[in-house]
């Protein structure tokens, strides 16, 4: 037993000495050099050549926008179908009306007559009479045009030669004017021819006179020969610009420049009639009165005159 114990003690002592020597040897060993870091791969940098860009314009000036005003938007003004002439015609029964200003419309009439204003027209010619049955028959016979519905067997009633042709549509009237080498007057041309430059109410003045036109007050109850009322002639020598028959103009029924009214019939559906007829009372035969009518229809109170 004692020998075995001595052997175990010796072994323990040997192991302890070996451990101490290991510690001493590790402390005396030279220190290892630090590891050299591996260099990172170099990424080639692309050479960027600067590009010259065109000069950029400076900030654009924004135009100043005017604020709202109380001025109503302008509306279409009636326009001629063709360029008016500027010289007197050599055709018979025409009146030449020199270019210049005149008073258009009325502020005391109906809404579509407003506003009263000055308007300027070029010179033009207008027939002093409405187209008669005899004249219209020449056209019907020459071109084979359909005669008015009140004619029988292609002609008008006996004794009606010098009465205005009636039951003519706007298209009939335009076809006649073209055949005659003329045209329908514009609405403004018609009005200037009817009341001159001063804007009078009737062709002869401001006061109604039933002896100067064929209106309801005359009691005729139908058309009369053109030129029957010499005392009712207009300042430019045009007859029957009040009463007898309404007369077609070339224009669509639209508002005047500066009007405050937008009527439902304004547009390009109805054409304008002027002058009133034998059927109408004195207020409807004023020179500023306007009537809208279907251009495809005629009537017993509708005729026309030509201009150029």
Secondary structure, DSSP 8 states (H G I E B T S, - for coil): -HHHHHHHHHHHHHHHHHHHHHHHHHHHS----------------------------------------S----------SS---SS---SSSEEEE-SEEEEE--SSS-GGG-S-EEEEE--EEEESS--BHHHHHHHHHHHT----TT-BTTB--TT-TTBB--S--HHHHHHHHHHTT-EE--HHHHHHHHHTTTT-SBTTBSS--GGGSBSGGG---S--BTT--GGG--TTS---SSBSSEEEEEEE----TT-S---TT-SSSEEEEES--TTS-GGGGSTT-EEEEETT---TTEE--EE-
